[in-house]
Amino acid sequence: MTTTWEPVIGLETHVELETESKMFCGCPVDFNAEPNTVTCPVCLGLPGALPVPNRRAIDMIMKIGLALNCSISEHTIFHRKNYFYADLPKNYQISQFDLPVCEEGFLDIEGEAGGRVGIERVHQEEDTGKSNHMGGDGRITSAEYSLLDFNRSGVPLVEIVTKPEIRSATQARAYGLELRAVIVSLGVSDAKLEEGSIRFDANISVRPKGATTLGTKVEIKNMNSYRSMERAIAHEVIRQAQVLDDGGRIVQETRHWDEDAGVTRSGRVKEGFSDYRFFSEPDMVPMVIDQEWQDRIAGELPELPSDRRKRYQGMGLGEYQAALVAGSEPELVQMFEGAVDAGGSPPSVANWLTGEVVAALRRSDHSLAASALTISHLVELVGLVESSTISTSAAKAVLAGVLDGEGSPGEVAEARDLLQVSDAGALEAAVGQVISENPEEFERLSGGEQKLIGFFVGQVMKLTGGKADPKVVSGLLRARLSD
């Protein structure tokens, strides 16, 4: 590249809210229903149907706005955003334009790619239908044809728009992960990117480093994972820089990320605000959010991930471990909190939960809630390991038994004959046998080759079926050396 280009990135995040009914009608929100069975005249946009706002959804968007340090508008209105797309039955979307519910906030990102990302607005709208791309791998780039499902049409949707302040693909990913952690902690959405309940679109432009004017932006869609987001943004920055270096110009358009090819592909020319022909929704009156309503929602805010991380570090967790637990699914966070309250060591509980427990659940394709593991089981398992009643390797087998419903950790360890032998007298014979079977190695150990301690401990563990306490075995070996 002949010019040093600076990327300018803004993210638009759509979050589907976990309400029982849709945004402007009484249809239930059911993503498992057969296609086009959860619809009515309102969400299908039939003539004469009138929308009625979902108050619970407004509560939720206020929670999001307050968690993102936004100000709440006392007076806000809905608008019609006019555009044609196959999955938009009315040919307009009820959204918001110049008077959103929440505006002017920020989200602080920790770590090397951190910093403060300004939030321009958080507004309420309705979701569109869903285009199911048939054939190929299910992506639009390889589909043979598409089918439309309007069950999602009208589902409460929140759009969170950043200011163009993100400066790298890595920072964009970090923002996306932190935002998701905030959304999940609020309990307003499960925010599963792989299922579409949270979706990210990136607006990207480049400009000469040090310039203050913005370049022509391109919107990137179809980013189905955080890794995809980072790859897509990084690729698009390079693509735009190369186009400009070659004397070309950037077209304002929507491009789709092709995961397999690792490139963005042109979709359609991007509309501007004037193309949407926004105007006030004539079928709904303005909405007034008084101070009492705002105070009630503010009082319902839970502990946010950033505060939770700090508290966990105060419990003795390292920075990475604290972030891992704080950003986990709610059921895992609740088990961690419960296990610590029940007397479990915070670092040990965190290690087992985020390591072996999560790995075992992924292998079995079960959720924590659907498993047989309880808070008391986890505390007992950690205690058995810390007291050397069972070894760490045996504890993994015990955990598998607990998850399979075989009983408590103590019951599983006893039934599977995994209790660790810590009695020095009982282990003395095993140590003597291993030494007699490996005289040359013991002579080298006696000569100062200390790394052979591990060899002898391993042989004793093998001889005892993994039940010997390695600390006791090590002590017996060192006692033999001092004789």
N, C-alpha and C positions, 0 to 999 in steps of 0.2 A: 504494500500500500504506500502510495506516495505522500499521502496526507495522514496526520495522526487524527483519527476520528474518535469522537466521544459518543458512546451510546446514551440515549435518553429513553427511559422505559417507564411506562405506566401500566398498572394492572387493573383490569376490571374483573371482579369476582362475583359470581352468582351463587347464592346459597339458598337451597330449598329448605323452607321452615317445616318443622315437625308439628304441624297443626292437624287436628282431626278432620277439618273440612277445608275446602279450597278458599281462595282469597275473596272472591266476590259472589260465591254461591254456596249451597249446602251440600254439594257433592262430597262424599268422603275422599280423603287422600289415601289411595290404595295402589301401591306400585306393583303389587303382585296380581292384580285383577287381569282378566282377559282383555285384550286390546279393545278399546272403544266401548267399554261397558260401564265406566264411571264418568258419565257425562250428562249434561242437561242443556236446556236452551241457552242458559247464561254462558257457560264455558264453551259452548259451540258457536256462540255469536249469532243465534237465530233472531230474526226480527221481533221486536217488542220485548225482549228479555232485559231486565234491569239489574245492575250489579248492586250488591250491598257489602260494604267492607267488613272484613274479619277483624274484630277488635283484638283477639288474641295475637294475631300476626303483627298488629301495630305495637303491642306490648313487647314482642320479641325484637322488632327492629330497633326500638328504643334501647333495649338492653345492649344490642350490638353497638349502637352509636355511643352510648355512655362508656362501654368497655373500651372503645377506640378514642375516647377523650373528645368526642364531638359535642357540639351544642345542639340542643333539640329545638326545632322550630315550633313556636306557639301556634302559628297558622300555616297550614300546609294543604295543598290540593293535588288531586290526581289529574293527569293529562292523557290524551290519546297520542300515541306514537304510531304514525301511519307508515306502514311499509307492507309490501307483498312478499310472502314466503309461504311455501307449501304447508308448513306446520302451524301457520297462524290463521285460524278459521275466520276471524273477524276482519282480517286485513289491517287491523290496528291492534296495538297492545296497550292495555291500561298501565301507565307508568307514571313517572314524575319528571318534571323538567326544571323549572327555575325555583321551585319551592319544595325541596326535599324534606323528609322528616329530620334527617341529621346531616350536619355539614361541619367542615373545618375541624378535623381531628388529627390524630397521629397514632402511629404504632411504633414502638421502639424495638429494634432487633438487636439481639446480643451476638457475640462472637466476632470472628474476623471479618465477616461480610455484613456486620451490623451497622447500626445508625438509625436515625429517625426517618421514617417514611410518612409524609403528610397524606392525610385522607381528605380528599376534596368533598366527597358526599357519600351518604349511605341512603339509598332511597328504596321505596317499596314498589313492587310491580307484580304482575302475574306471569307465570311461566307459559311457554308455548307448548304445543304438542311435541311429539318425538318422531323423528324420521329414523326408521329401522332400515339400515343399509344391508340388503340381502345379496348373498353371493360373495365370493372372495373371502377376506378375513374379517368382514363386518365393518370395515372402514369405508368412508365415502370414496376414497381414492381407488378402491378395487371393487366397488359394488357393481352388480349387474343391474339392479333396480332398487327402489326404496318403497317401503310401506309406511303409512302414517297411522300413529296411535295418538288419540286425543285425550287419553286418561290423564296425562300430565298437564293438559291445557287448563290454566286457571289456578294451578298450585301456587301458594304464596312464595314469592321469590324476593330476595333482598339483593340489591346490587351495591357492591362496595367499590368505589373508584378512588384510586390513589392519585396523587399529584405526580407529574412526570419527574420524579426525583430518584428513581432507582437507576443505578449506574452500572450494573453488571448482571449477567445471567445468574451468578451465584447468589447475589443479594436478592434477586427476584425469587429464587427458590426458598431462601431463608425467610423472606416475608411471607410466602405462601404457607410454609410450615407453621410459622408463628400465628398467622391469622387463623389457620385451621384449629390450632390448640385453643385459641380464645373462643372460637365458635363452639367447639365441643364442650369447653368448661362452662359455658352459659347454658347448655342443655337445650338450645334452640334448633339444633340439627345434628345428625350424625356425621355430616360433612365428609362423606366417603367419595373421594375423587374417582375411584374405580367404578362407582355406581352412579355418578353424575349428580349427587346431592350437593357437591361443591364443584364449580367449574371456573377455570381461569382463562381469560383472553388477555393477550399482551399487545399493547400499543408501543411500537418500536420505531425510533428514528435515529439518525446519526447526524452529527454536526462537527465541524472542525473544533479541535480541543481549544477551549478558551472562549469560544463563541457563546453568545447569549440568546440568539434567535433559534427557534426550533426548526428542525428539518421536516420533511414530509413524512408523516407517520404511516405505518403499515400495521394492520391488525392481524394477529396470529391466533388461529383457533385449532381445535382438535388436539389439545395437549392433555393426554389422559393419565399422566403421572407426574410427580415432581421432577423426576429425572427427564421426562419428555419436555417439561417446561424449560428446564435449564438448557437442554440440548437445542431446542427450537429457537430460543432467544439468542443463544450464542451463534447459531448458524445464520440467523437473520441479520444480526449485526455485521457479520463478515460479508454476507451477500450484498447488503446495501453499500458498504464501504467499497467493495469491488466495482459495483455498478457506477458509483460516483468517480472512482479512480479512472475508470475506462471512458469517462466523458458522458455517461448516460444520466438519466434522471429517474428519481424514485416516483412510482405511481402510487397514489393513495388508494389502497385496495385491501381486501380481506384475503389472506392466504391461509392455507391449511397445512398443518405439519404432517409429513409423511414419515412415520416412525421407522419403517423398514429401510427406506432410502436415505433417511437422515437429512431431508431437505424440506423447505417450504414450497408449496405449489400455489399458483394464482387461483383464487376462487371467483371473486366478483369485485367490481369497483366499489369502494367503500362509500357509503352514504355520509353526508354531512348533516348537521343539525337542521338546516333548511330543508333537506330532502325528506325529513321525517314529518314536517308540517305539524309540529306540536300545537295542540290547543286544549283548553281546559275541558275535562270530561263533563259533558252537559248533564249526565244522569246522576251525578253525585255532588253533594254540597261540600264546601270547604270543611276541613277538619281542624278543630281547636284542641291543642294539647296543653292543658293548664298546668300550673306548677304542682298542684296536688298529685296529678297523674304522674308527672315526671319524678316527684319525690318517692312515690310508691314503687316505681320501677327501679330507681336507684337503690332503694332499700332491699331489693331482691337480688342484687348482683352478688355472685359468689366470689370466692377467692380466684383471682386470675392467674394464668400460668407463670407470669414473671414473679409474682409474689410467692407462689407455691415453690418455685425453684429456690428462691432465697431461703425459705423456711426449711426446705429439705437439706440445703447445704449446712444450715445451722444444726441439723440432726447428725451431721458427720458424713453426708454423702458428698462425693466429689462433684465438680461442676458438670461434667458430662453425665454422670449417673443421675444427678438431680434433674437435669433437663430431660433425660430419657424417661424417668418415672412421671414427671410432671406433664409430659406431652403424650402420655399413654392414654388408652381408652378409659372412660370413666370407671368401668367395673374393676380394672386393674388398679387404678388410683385408690378406689374405695377399699380394695383388699390390702393394699400397702398401708393405708392409714389405720385400718382395723387391726392388722397384725402388729404394727408398732404400738398402738394403744393397748394391745393385749400382752405387751412385754417383749416382743421380738426386737432383735438388734436391727436398727434401720438400714445400715449398709448390707448386712447379710440378707435381710428380707428383700431389699431392692435387687441384689445380685440374683437371687433365686427367681424372683418374679420376672425380671426383664430378660433373664437368660434361659434357664432350663424350663421354666413354666411356659413362657411364650413359645419356645421351640417345640415343646411337647404338644401344645395346643395346635400349632400350625401343622404338625405331622398328622394329628388326628382330625384336623379340620373342624374342631369344636371351639365354641366360645368358652370363656372362663365361667360364665353364668350357667352354662349347660353341663359343665364338668362336675365331678364329685368333690373337687378341692374346696375346702372351707378355710376361713381365717384361722381357726384353731389347728387345722391340719398343717398349715404353712408354718405357724409358730412352733408346733411340735417338731416338724421336720428340721427347721433351722436349729432348734435346741438339741436334737439328736446328733447333728453334725458337730456343733460347737462343743458338746460334751464328750466327743469322740465315741459315742455309743454306736454310731455307724460311720463309715468312711464317706468321703465325698462321692466316690464312684458308686458305692452302694446306695447312697441317697438318691441318685438318679433313677435307679431301679425301683426304689421305694416310691418315688414320686409317680412313676409310671403306674405302679399298682394302685396308688391312691386315686389317680385320675380314672382308672378303670373300675373304681368302685369296690376295691378289695378290702377297704377298711381304713383305719387311721394309720399314720406312719409307723407307730410302734407295732401295731398288729401286722402290718405288711412285712416289716423288717423281721419279726419273729417267724411269721409263716414262711417266708422265703429264706430263712436261715442267714440273714445278712447282718446280725448284730456283731459289732466289732469286739474282738478279744483284746482287752487292755490289761489283763492280769499278767504281771511280769513272770511269775512262776510258770504259768501255762505256756508262755511264749519262749521261755529259756531253752526248752528242748528243740523247738523249731530253729532257733538261732544257731544252736550247736550243730544241728544236722546240716544246715546250709554251709556253715564254716568247714565242716569235715568233708563236704562234697566239693568244695572249691578252695583247696589249700593254697594254690598258687596265688589266687586273687587276694586271699586273706593276708598272705605274706607281703604282697605289694601294698595292701592297705596299712599293714603294720609299719611298712617302710615310709609312710607319709602320703600315699596316693589317695587323698581324702575323697576324691570323686567316686571311688568305689563303694562308699557308704550307700549311695543310691542303688548300686547293683545288688548289694546284699539285702537291703530293705525290700527291693523288688522281688528277690528270690523267696524271701520269707512270706511276702504277700501272696506269691504264687502257690507256695506250699500250703498255706492256710486258707486258700480259696478266697483271698482278698479280705479276710476278716481280721487280720492282725492290725493293731494300732501302729501306724508307721512311726509315731513319736516314741512309743515304748520300745519298739524294735531298734530304732536308732540309738536310744539310750543304752540298751543292752549291748549293742555292738561296741559303743565307745567304752563301756565298762570293761569289756573283754580286752580292748586295746591298752587300757591302763593297768591291767593285771601284770 
